[in-house]
């Protein structure tokens, strides 16, 4: 890994926080998959004769936990999903260029 000088220290810290947030989401997703696969498999193998497998109670944990997982994904990837990477900086530059052009014409 490169040694970063003090001028880009805030950018390095921001990047590290972002990487930790992404890694945290992927750990959360992996645990979600493992636990819910276990719960669904347990339900399947413990069915009584004639009991239905496809009912809401079988998948309710996955459903509600999935909602929480979706919010976690939005908190990690949300700002970049719709507007893209560095959208704010590009928009600021565009507006400043437009303002500079209007000022001199």
Secondary structure as UniProt FT lines:
FT   HELIX           6..8
FT   HELIX           9..45
FT   TURN            49..50
FT   HELIX           56..83
FT   TURN            85..86
FT   HELIX           87..104
//
